Amino acid sequence: MPDPAFSRQIHTGSRKMTNHNSVDEGSGIFVSPTSALKRSGSVGLCLIIWVVCGFISLLGALAFAELGTVVPRSGAEYAYFQEAFAGGGIAGGGGVVQKGRKARWGPLPAFLCSWIYVLALRPAEIAVIVLTFAEYSIQPFLELPASPHDEVGVRPFYCDDTVVKLIAILAVGLMTYINTVSVKLYVKVQNVFTVCKLIVCFVVIVGGIYELCIGNVKNLSKGFEGTTTSAKDYALAFYSGLWAYDGWCTVTIVTEEVKRPEVNIPRSIAIGVPLVTLVYCLMNLSYMTVLSIPEMIESPAVAVSFGHKILGVMNFIVPIGVALSTFGCALGIQFSVTRLCFVAGREGHMLQALSYVHVRRFTPAPAVILQGIITVLFIVAGNIVELIDFASFLVWIFYGGAMVALLVLRKTKPNVHRPYKVPIIIPVFVLLVALYLALVPIITDPSAKYLFAVFLIGLGVLVYIFFVQKKRRLSWLDSLSRTIQILLEVVPSESSPD
């Protein structure tokens, strides 16, 4: 049976990943600007949306930071739901366990969180990122036709969807192999890929500033011309913008290790999130300075379109840098979901075999392989924009749930030591944002992607009732667990990743 060294490897690797690359910090800014501009309708409104998305992310991070100090253990939203809705005990000041009143929902919200995150949300997010990887990685090898909107001889970037999806599937296979072979290898490549993103961001921002300095303001001068008035378009534009910022919830990963959290947590958030907001707004400003609205909307790889206009023979820097960055981000997300598998498996909310680890490599092979298989299904079934909408719809349901959990914990566990506490208006505001983002799209456009998301939640409720609440067991699940152990050479770990 693996020793506790496995837990330390997993915990250290996951923490480094979440500090460097949260969900879409490695890909969002290279794919979201196109859909954000298309849905907002104008340069002016699009820039405002990016600023507002940064503000929402700042408030969300502050609220999640309090949750991290109240529930200082692995699992993020899953752990918060357990404490708030299942009435569990949590460590208060001085290590004393504070008991709260049992809530009527019980473990259901926590179960649904693990169900959706493992089987749908994280695989869909990985699918978006590897499809972005595929779009960018293929660009240097394409012969590109002329563009009807080309003003200076720059060509658009087109490739058959089948080829892009095949490349994405191969990428999923490679990163699944890396995550099943070695935790240390995963940590090493993460650092390299993070640097690649920073280089590309720097190149785009400097290129845009140069164009502004020489007086290229033709595209920006259109201001709010064409601005949308649709509530649905506003929500979807926020989906695109918030997709790039997503990951602010990972601030809770390190809250228990921070000295003077009441000072250092809000200070780090107040510096970090506005800095990211500034970078993203400058990048969008650069894109819109160099590219016209039709060029941005039609480009599947907006940073490559930018590079072809600005960098000349050095334009290969952008697709290579973005491809490496997105691959590293997807690698990290696939690895990090094993953390939730451990916690949920311990509570009986997930197939126990998903928390097993390899007897020699100490890697969570079953969970990683499952993520790889489901990700491939999402790649085959959807495209980048549809998957972003699908994932955003789901994630904001659970972000809203986390805000409810914060409010519930304020009432049911008022005596728990809170070294850091946000004004009550912050979680209330984020909850209202979550309600808007979750309700408006499905009410105004009840398309298959949203209905499928609702179906998965409903299916999760049924699974919970029959297999968790009523504790029914299927005999073949035990056989499946034994088969997985034999084929993958995995065993239960002695301790959880925290």
NUDOPA-950248 format. One line per 8 residues: number of its first residue (from 1); their letters; for each residue x, y, z of C-alpha. Coordinates in Angstrom, 2 decimals. Layout:
N
NUM = a = X/Y/Z; ...;
***
This chain:
498
1 = mpdpafsr = 0.00/0.00/0.00; 1.42/3.41/-0.88; 2.98/5.33/1.98; 2.16/8.93/2.92; 4.82/10.14/0.50; 2.19/9.76/-2.19; -0.08/12.20/-0.39; 2.70/14.76/-0.12;
9 = qihtgsrk = 3.48/14.39/-3.83; -0.15/14.80/-4.80; -0.70/17.74/-2.47; 2.44/19.55/-3.55; 1.78/18.94/-7.22; -1.82/20.05/-6.99; -0.93/23.18/-5.05; 1.69/24.21/-7.57;
17 = mtnhnsvd = -0.77/23.63/-10.38; -3.48/25.73/-8.80; -1.09/28.54/-8.05; 0.18/28.70/-11.62; -2.65/27.47/-13.80; -6.21/27.46/-12.65; -8.97/26.18/-14.88; -8.71/28.53/-17.82;
25 = egsgifvs = -5.93/30.85/-16.95; -3.87/28.93/-19.48; -6.30/29.22/-22.39; -9.18/31.61/-21.80; -7.49/34.81/-22.90; -6.49/33.14/-26.17; -9.99/31.98/-27.10; -12.56/34.05/-25.14;
33 = ptsalkrs = -11.94/37.47/-26.77; -13.53/36.31/-30.02; -16.85/35.17/-28.50; -16.90/38.05/-25.98; -16.64/40.61/-28.79; -19.19/38.81/-30.97; -21.75/38.67/-28.17; -21.20/42.21/-26.86;
41 = gsvglcli = -21.39/43.64/-30.38; -18.97/46.54/-29.90; -15.41/47.31/-28.88; -16.52/49.64/-26.07; -18.95/47.26/-24.38; -16.53/44.36/-24.77; -13.80/46.20/-22.85; -16.30/47.14/-20.13;
49 = iwvvcgfi = -17.33/43.49/-19.82; -13.71/42.45/-19.32; -13.32/45.01/-16.53; -16.58/43.95/-14.86; -15.58/40.29/-15.12; -12.39/41.16/-13.27; -14.42/42.91/-10.57; -16.75/39.92/-10.18;
57 = sllgalaf = -13.73/37.62/-9.95; -12.22/39.84/-7.25; -15.37/39.66/-5.11; -15.72/35.93/-5.71; -12.12/35.33/-4.65; -12.63/37.33/-1.45; -15.73/35.28/-0.58; -14.01/31.96/-1.35;
65 = aelgtvvp = -11.07/33.02/0.80; -13.37/33.22/3.83; -14.78/29.79/3.03; -11.23/28.46/2.87; -10.47/29.67/6.38; -13.72/28.29/7.81; -13.39/24.90/6.07; -9.60/24.44/5.77;
73 = rsgaeyay = -9.49/21.10/3.98; -9.34/19.70/0.47; -12.36/19.58/-1.78; -13.20/23.30/-2.21; -16.93/23.58/-3.05; -17.47/19.92/-2.15; -16.12/20.49/1.36; -18.12/23.71/1.79;
81 = fqeafagg = -21.35/21.99/0.82; -20.63/19.16/3.25; -20.17/21.55/6.14; -23.01/23.92/5.30; -25.72/21.52/4.18; -24.81/18.20/5.83; -24.28/19.71/9.28; -20.72/18.42/9.75;
89 = giaggggv = -18.35/19.63/12.44; -15.52/21.99/11.54; -12.43/23.03/13.39; -12.87/26.34/15.13; -10.42/28.49/17.01; -7.87/26.55/18.98; -8.68/23.35/17.14; -12.04/22.90/18.87;
97 = vqkgrkar = -14.68/21.28/16.70; -17.80/23.40/16.40; -21.06/21.55/15.82; -23.79/23.11/13.73; -27.42/22.37/13.15; -28.13/19.67/10.64; -29.48/21.11/7.41; -32.38/19.62/5.54;
105 = wgplpafl = -30.44/19.04/2.31; -27.93/16.66/3.86; -25.03/15.45/1.68; -26.98/15.93/-1.60; -25.36/19.26/-2.66; -21.88/17.87/-1.96; -22.66/14.68/-3.88; -23.96/16.66/-6.86;
113 = cswiyvla = -20.81/18.75/-6.78; -18.55/15.69/-7.04; -20.88/14.07/-9.59; -20.91/17.07/-11.93; -17.28/18.10/-11.47; -15.84/14.63/-12.10; -18.21/13.42/-14.82; -18.96/16.63/-16.74;
121 = lrpaeiav = -17.52/19.97/-15.68; -13.80/19.26/-15.48; -13.75/17.05/-18.61; -15.64/19.75/-20.54; -13.13/22.37/-19.40; -10.23/20.17/-20.44; -11.91/19.61/-23.81; -12.09/23.37/-24.41;
129 = ivltfaey = -8.43/23.80/-23.54; -7.13/20.93/-25.68; -9.28/22.08/-28.61; -7.64/25.50/-28.19; -4.27/23.71/-28.12; -5.16/21.93/-31.36; -6.31/25.14/-33.10; -3.09/26.94/-32.25;
137 = siqpflel = -0.64/24.08/-32.72; -1.78/23.44/-36.29; -1.55/27.07/-37.44; 2.16/27.12/-38.41; 1.58/24.20/-40.81; -1.43/25.54/-42.71; -1.58/27.08/-46.17; -4.04/29.87/-45.50;
145 = pasphdev = -6.47/31.26/-48.10; -7.16/34.96/-48.63; -9.66/36.73/-46.41; -12.58/38.85/-47.66; -11.95/41.11/-44.66; -8.18/41.25/-45.13; -6.91/44.81/-45.33; -3.18/44.20/-45.28;
153 = gvrpfycd = -2.75/40.76/-46.77; -3.22/38.74/-43.60; -4.90/35.41/-44.11; -7.50/33.69/-41.88; -6.83/30.33/-40.31; -8.93/27.41/-41.34; -8.64/23.69/-40.78; -11.18/20.91/-41.00;
161 = dtvvklia = -12.82/20.28/-37.61; -12.03/16.58/-37.84; -8.29/17.26/-38.01; -8.47/19.67/-35.07; -10.39/17.14/-32.99; -7.96/14.34/-33.85; -5.05/16.50/-32.69; -6.98/17.31/-29.50;
169 = ilavglmt = -7.63/13.61/-28.84; -3.94/12.82/-29.31; -3.11/15.60/-26.85; -5.51/14.10/-24.29; -3.80/10.73/-24.73; -0.37/12.27/-24.15; -1.33/14.22/-21.04; -3.17/11.18/-19.63;
177 = yintvsvk = 0.04/9.21/-20.08; 2.09/11.91/-18.32; -0.29/12.07/-15.37; -0.34/8.28/-14.95; 3.43/7.85/-15.24; 4.87/10.38/-12.79; 3.73/13.11/-10.43; 7.20/14.67/-10.53;
185 = lyvkvqnv = 7.16/14.82/-14.34; 3.83/16.63/-14.22; 5.19/19.26/-11.79; 8.29/19.87/-13.93; 6.45/20.45/-17.21; 3.94/22.74/-15.48; 6.60/25.34/-14.72; 7.78/25.39/-18.35;
193 = ftvckliv = 4.28/25.79/-19.75; 3.46/28.63/-17.35; 6.44/30.62/-18.63; 5.19/30.13/-22.20; 1.90/31.85/-21.38; 3.63/34.80/-19.78; 5.83/35.28/-22.84; 2.86/35.29/-25.22;
201 = cfvvivgg = 0.92/37.75/-23.03; 3.95/40.06/-22.96; 4.36/39.90/-26.75; 0.67/40.70/-27.38; 0.59/43.62/-24.94; 3.82/45.19/-26.22; 2.65/44.80/-29.82; -0.66/46.49/-29.05;
209 = iyelcign = 0.96/49.37/-27.16; 3.32/49.95/-30.10; 0.38/50.14/-32.52; -1.39/52.65/-30.27; 1.77/54.75/-30.00; 2.01/55.06/-33.77; -1.63/56.21/-33.96; -3.44/53.04/-35.03;
217 = vknlskgf = -6.83/53.72/-33.45; -9.11/53.07/-36.43; -10.76/49.97/-34.95; -11.07/51.44/-31.46; -12.70/54.62/-32.78; -15.91/52.67/-33.47; -16.56/52.70/-29.70; -20.03/51.40/-28.82;
225 = egtttsak = -21.23/51.04/-32.41; -23.24/47.83/-32.72; -23.69/47.29/-28.96; -26.16/44.51/-28.12; -29.30/45.12/-26.09; -30.11/41.45/-25.49; -30.04/40.11/-21.91; -29.03/36.73/-23.30;
233 = dyalafys = -26.06/38.21/-25.21; -24.93/40.03/-22.07; -24.98/36.77/-20.09; -23.12/34.88/-22.81; -20.56/37.68/-23.15; -19.96/37.38/-19.40; -19.59/33.61/-19.87; -16.76/34.28/-22.30;
241 = glwaydgw = -15.04/36.88/-20.14; -15.40/35.03/-16.85; -14.11/31.87/-18.52; -10.71/33.53/-18.87; -10.72/34.65/-15.22; -11.97/31.36/-13.86; -9.72/29.92/-11.20; -10.13/32.62/-8.58;
249 = ctvtivte = -11.78/29.99/-6.38; -8.41/28.22/-6.06; -7.29/30.90/-3.60; -8.74/28.59/-0.92; -6.13/25.91/-1.61; -3.46/27.66/0.48; -5.46/29.63/3.05; -4.60/27.26/5.92;
257 = evkrpevn = -0.88/27.85/5.32; -1.00/31.65/5.18; 0.41/33.68/8.08; -1.89/36.46/9.31; -4.68/35.45/6.85; -6.89/38.36/7.90; -4.25/40.69/6.38; -2.38/38.69/3.76;
265 = iprsiaig = -5.33/36.97/2.04; -7.27/40.14/1.10; -3.99/41.88/0.31; -2.83/39.17/-2.10; -6.26/39.02/-3.77; -6.46/42.82/-3.99; -3.12/42.84/-5.81; -3.34/39.65/-7.86;
273 = vplvtlvy = -6.83/39.80/-9.36; -6.62/43.48/-10.46; -3.22/42.71/-11.99; -4.72/39.85/-14.01; -7.61/42.16/-14.97; -5.14/44.77/-16.22; -3.26/42.19/-18.27; -6.43/40.79/-19.85;
281 = clmnlsym = -7.83/44.23/-20.63; -4.53/45.27/-22.24; -4.49/42.09/-24.30; -8.03/42.70/-25.53; -7.16/46.30/-26.27; -4.20/45.04/-28.29; -6.33/42.55/-30.21; -8.93/45.20/-31.03;
289 = tvlsipem = -6.30/47.74/-32.05; -4.69/45.45/-34.58; -7.69/43.41/-35.78; -11.06/44.61/-37.05; -14.26/43.22/-35.53; -14.91/40.85/-38.48; -11.31/39.59/-38.34; -11.55/38.85/-34.64;
297 = iespavav = -14.95/37.19/-34.86; -13.94/34.94/-37.77; -10.56/33.90/-36.37; -10.44/30.57/-34.50; -7.01/31.58/-33.15; -7.15/35.30/-32.40; -3.61/35.52/-31.01; -2.26/33.97/-34.22;
305 = sfghkilg = -4.18/36.48/-36.32; -2.64/39.20/-34.17; 0.84/37.73/-34.58; 0.60/37.57/-38.37; -0.12/41.28/-38.51; 2.48/42.39/-36.00; 5.36/39.92/-35.78; 6.10/39.14/-39.43;
313 = vmnfivpi = 8.54/36.24/-39.77; 8.55/35.82/-35.98; 4.80/35.07/-35.86; 5.53/31.41/-35.02; 6.21/32.51/-31.43; 2.50/32.97/-30.70; 1.05/29.59/-31.78; 3.90/27.66/-30.19;
321 = gvalstfg = 3.68/29.60/-26.95; -0.12/29.30/-26.72; -0.05/25.60/-27.61; 2.44/24.83/-24.84; 0.56/27.00/-22.36; -2.80/25.39/-23.05; -1.35/21.88/-22.94; 0.13/22.60/-19.52;
329 = calgiqfs = -3.15/24.02/-18.24; -5.14/20.97/-19.39; -2.52/18.70/-17.85; -2.97/20.45/-14.52; -6.77/20.31/-14.49; -6.80/16.61/-15.28; -4.39/15.99/-12.43; -6.19/18.23/-9.93;
337 = vtrlcfva = -9.57/16.51/-10.25; -8.04/13.46/-8.55; -8.08/15.55/-5.38; -11.89/15.62/-5.46; -12.02/11.90/-6.24; -10.11/11.20/-3.03; -12.36/13.35/-0.85; -15.61/12.15/-2.45;
345 = greghmlq = -14.48/8.52/-2.38; -13.75/8.82/1.34; -17.35/10.02/1.92; -18.84/7.24/-0.20; -19.91/9.67/-2.92; -17.67/8.30/-5.65; -16.64/4.88/-6.92; -13.91/3.86/-4.47;
353 = alsyvhvr = -11.60/2.67/-7.24; -11.26/6.26/-8.49; -9.27/7.07/-5.35; -6.80/4.22/-5.83; -3.15/4.86/-6.69; -0.48/2.92/-8.57; 1.56/0.65/-6.30; 4.94/1.90/-7.59;
361 = rftpapav = 4.37/5.25/-9.31; 1.96/6.58/-6.66; -0.16/8.20/-9.39; -4.00/8.25/-9.31; -4.28/6.25/-12.52; -8.01/5.29/-12.47; -9.21/8.87/-11.94; -6.83/10.24/-14.58;
369 = ilqgiitv = -7.85/7.63/-17.17; -11.57/8.25/-16.52; -11.03/11.97/-17.06; -9.24/11.23/-20.32; -12.07/9.05/-21.63; -14.83/11.53/-20.76; -12.79/14.42/-22.20; -12.53/12.62/-25.54;
377 = lfivagni = -16.33/12.23/-25.61; -16.78/15.97/-25.08; -14.22/16.73/-27.81; -16.11/14.56/-30.28; -19.53/15.95/-29.32; -18.93/19.71/-29.11; -16.95/22.76/-30.15; -15.11/25.39/-28.13;
385 = velidfas = -17.92/27.96/-27.81; -20.63/25.40/-27.00; -18.44/23.72/-24.40; -17.59/27.07/-22.78; -21.30/27.86/-22.47; -22.03/24.38/-21.10; -19.22/24.50/-18.54; -19.94/28.11/-17.53;
393 = flvwifyg = -23.61/27.33/-16.95; -22.68/24.47/-14.63; -19.86/26.18/-12.78; -21.93/29.25/-11.93; -24.63/27.05/-10.44; -22.04/25.73/-8.00; -20.41/29.12/-7.42; -23.86/30.34/-6.44;
401 = gamvallv = -24.20/27.32/-4.18; -20.89/28.19/-2.54; -22.18/31.69/-1.74; -25.29/30.13/-0.17; -22.98/27.86/1.83; -21.09/30.89/3.11; -24.31/32.56/4.22; -25.54/29.34/5.86;
409 = lrktkpnv = -22.26/28.88/7.74; -22.49/32.47/9.01; -25.84/31.56/10.61; -25.36/27.95/11.71; -21.73/28.18/12.85; -21.34/31.73/14.12; -18.74/30.79/16.76; -16.24/29.23/14.36;
417 = hrpykvpi = -12.98/31.18/14.33; -12.85/33.36/11.20; -9.43/35.00/10.82; -10.77/36.65/7.68; -14.35/37.76/7.01; -15.93/39.56/4.05; -18.81/42.06/4.25; -22.11/40.23/3.79;
425 = iipvfvll = -22.90/42.25/0.65; -20.10/40.49/-1.25; -21.48/36.91/-1.19; -24.98/38.29/-1.77; -23.81/40.17/-4.87; -21.90/37.17/-6.25; -24.98/35.00/-5.61; -27.13/37.42/-7.64;
433 = valylalv = -24.57/37.32/-10.46; -24.64/33.51/-10.35; -28.44/33.47/-10.54; -28.38/35.80/-13.55; -25.74/33.73/-15.36; -27.48/30.44/-14.61; -31.08/31.47/-15.37; -30.99/33.94/-18.27;
441 = piitdpsa = -29.31/31.68/-20.88; -31.57/28.67/-20.29; -34.74/30.80/-20.09; -34.01/32.78/-23.25; -32.43/29.90/-25.17; -33.31/26.44/-23.78; -30.88/24.72/-26.14; -29.56/21.16/-25.88;
449 = kylfavfl = -26.35/22.08/-24.02; -28.22/23.64/-21.10; -30.90/20.96/-21.05; -28.19/18.30/-21.01; -26.58/20.03/-18.02; -29.92/20.04/-16.18; -30.41/16.37/-17.12; -27.04/15.47/-15.59;
457 = iglgvlvy = -27.97/17.23/-12.36; -31.32/15.43/-12.28; -29.61/12.10/-12.97; -27.23/12.84/-10.12; -30.17/13.34/-7.77; -31.55/9.92/-8.72; -28.14/8.27/-8.26; -27.84/9.91/-4.85;
465 = iffvqkkr = -31.27/8.71/-3.70; -30.76/5.09/-4.73; -27.05/4.54/-4.04; -26.11/7.01/-1.29; -29.24/7.74/0.69; -30.77/4.25/0.42; -27.28/2.62/0.35; -28.13/0.17/-2.42;
473 = rlswldsl = -25.13/-1.60/-3.92; -24.66/-3.22/-7.29; -22.70/-6.46/-7.02; -20.87/-5.84/-10.25; -19.29/-2.65/-8.86; -17.15/-4.74/-6.51; -16.05/-6.86/-9.45; -15.29/-3.71/-11.41;
481 = srtiqill = -13.14/-2.37/-8.56; -11.18/-5.63/-8.38; -10.70/-5.63/-12.15; -9.41/-2.05/-12.07; -6.99/-2.97/-9.28; -5.60/-5.88/-11.26; -5.38/-4.21/-14.67; -3.95/-0.89/-13.49;
489 = evvpsess = -1.97/-2.22/-10.50; -3.62/0.21/-8.11; -4.50/0.00/-4.41; -6.24/2.23/-1.85; -4.08/5.00/-0.45; -3.41/5.17/3.27; -4.40/8.84/3.45; -6.11/11.55/1.44;
497 = pd = -4.14/14.06/-0.66; -4.36/16.71/2.05;
***
